[in-house]
Amino acid sequence: MRLDLIPALFWNFKKNQKCDEEAILAQYAEYPCSFGFFRIGEESGAVISIDIEKEALNKEPNAPSALLDQTAGELSEYLAGRRTQFSFPYRLQGTPFRMKVWHELENVSYGETTTYKKLAEAIGRAGAYHAVGGAVAANPLSIVVPCHRVIGTNGTLTGYAWGLPIKERLLALERKKMDRMNEIE
């Protein structure tokens, strides 16, 4: 295991309405990355959140999780240009509308972009591109559900929860990798 992937962990108890109000243990870890830290959440054997933080929120490390370590490793490989898809299990939770948007986002391939308008049309809600923007902004699985690949209709970079400089770097990383792959062909 790479030492830079040793996480800081903390525990968070959450109530899950679907489980008769039983407390379900959600585990979160912070892993250093070129943007600061990935904050990754796991619950019931699936990744449930990936955030990008400038600073670590937790200062006290605990025992690592194999799934969180795998996720951080794959995200590091992605940032290094060595991975275009992810193999760890994840679970999206949201309203039916958000779920439609997020599942459509999963269809946007590495190195490609789409617009809020095209996403709205793809889910059968052509006039709802502002609502689609809200769903994109609420995406809990940064990078894996590629909200960074959504741009304005005129081709400009638009909002990103972790800032436009990070969005720009992610898109540039993917373009560079795709350009190298096209040169090989």
ZIBELBEL-V529122 format. One record per residue. N is the residue number from 1. RES is the residue in three letters. PHI is phi in whole degrees, -180 to 180 (* if undefined). Layout:
N;RES;PHI + N;RES;PHI
This chain:
1;MET;* + 2;ARG;-72 + 3;LEU;-65 + 4;ASP;-72 + 5;LEU;-101 + 6;ILE;-69 + 7;PRO;-88 + 8;ALA;-99 + 9;LEU;-116 + 10;PHE;-149 + 11;TRP;-106 + 12;ASN;-138 + 13;PHE;-89 + 14;LYS;-127 + 15;LYS;-92 + 16;ASN;-116 + 17;GLN;-59 + 18;LYS;-78 + 19;CYS;-115 + 20;ASP;51 + 21;GLU;61 + 22;GLU;-71 + 23;ALA;-74 + 24;ILE;-112 + 25;LEU;-82 + 26;ALA;-109 + 27;GLN;-108 + 28;TYR;-123 + 29;ALA;-138 + 30;GLU;-116 + 31;TYR;-125 + 32;PRO;-65 + 33;CYS;-148 + 34;SER;-66 + 35;PHE;-95 + 36;GLY;138 + 37;PHE;-143 + 38;PHE;-87 + 39;ARG;-109 + 40;ILE;-115 + 41;GLY;-113 + 42;GLU;-130 + 43;GLU;-147 + 44;SER;51 + 45;GLY;79 + 46;ALA;-139 + 47;VAL;-73 + 48;ILE;-115 + 49;SER;-158 + 50;ILE;-139 + 51;ASP;-120 + 52;ILE;-113 + 53;GLU;-120 + 54;LYS;-73 + 55;GLU;-131 + 56;ALA;-66 + 57;LEU;-88 + 58;ASN;-116 + 59;LYS;-108 + 60;GLU;-111 + 61;PRO;-74 + 62;ASN;-128 + 63;ALA;-65 + 64;PRO;-75 + 65;SER;-113 + 66;ALA;-60 + 67;LEU;-67 + 68;LEU;-65 + 69;ASP;-62 + 70;GLN;-61 + 71;THR;-61 + 72;ALA;-62 + 73;GLY;-62 + 74;GLU;-68 + 75;LEU;-65 + 76;SER;-64 + 77;GLU;-63 + 78;TYR;-60 + 79;LEU;-65 + 80;ALA;-86 + 81;GLY;79 + 82;ARG;-106 + 83;ARG;-147 + 84;THR;-117 + 85;GLN;-136 + 86;PHE;-117 + 87;SER;-113 + 88;PHE;-76 + 89;PRO;-74 + 90;TYR;-140 + 91;ARG;-138 + 92;LEU;-95 + 93;GLN;-135 + 94;GLY;-177 + 95;THR;-67 + 96;PRO;-56 + 97;PHE;-64 + 98;ARG;-60 + 99;MET;-61 + 100;LYS;-60 + 101;VAL;-64 + 102;TRP;-64 + 103;HIS;-66 + 104;GLU;-68 + 105;LEU;-59 + 106;GLU;-62 + 107;ASN;-85 + 108;VAL;-82 + 109;SER;-70 + 110;TYR;-52 + 111;GLY;84 + 112;GLU;-107 + 113;THR;-131 + 114;THR;-141 + 115;THR;-119 + 116;TYR;-61 + 117;LYS;-63 + 118;LYS;-65 + 119;LEU;-62 + 120;ALA;-61 + 121;GLU;-64 + 122;ALA;-65 + 123;ILE;-97 + 124;GLY;79 + 125;ARG;-130 + 126;ALA;-50 + 127;GLY;-89 + 128;ALA;-100 + 129;TYR;-68 + 130;HIS;-70 + 131;ALA;-65 + 132;VAL;-61 + 133;GLY;-59 + 134;GLY;-65 + 135;ALA;-67 + 136;VAL;-61 + 137;ALA;-65 + 138;ALA;-90 + 139;ASN;-56 + 140;PRO;-84 + 141;LEU;-122 + 142;SER;-51 + 143;ILE;74 + 144;VAL;-67 + 145;VAL;-97 + 146;PRO;-76 + 147;CYS;-65 + 148;HIS;-68 + 149;ARG;-89 + 150;VAL;-99 + 151;ILE;-125 + 152;GLY;-70 + 153;THR;-58 + 154;ASN;-86 + 155;GLY;91 + 156;THR;-82 + 157;LEU;-74 + 158;THR;-119 + 159;GLY;-41 + 160;TYR;-150 + 161;ALA;-54 + 162;TRP;-105 + 163;GLY;98 + 164;LEU;-63 + 165;PRO;-60 + 166;ILE;-70 + 167;LYS;-59 + 168;GLU;-62 + 169;ARG;-65 + 170;LEU;-64 + 171;LEU;-66 + 172;ALA;-65 + 173;LEU;-58 + 174;GLU;-68 + 175;ARG;-62 + 176;LYS;-61 + 177;LYS;-63 + 178;MET;-65 + 179;ASP;-62 + 180;ARG;-64 + 181;MET;-65 + 182;ASN;-68 + 183;GLU;-65 + 184;ILE;-68 + 185;GLU;-71
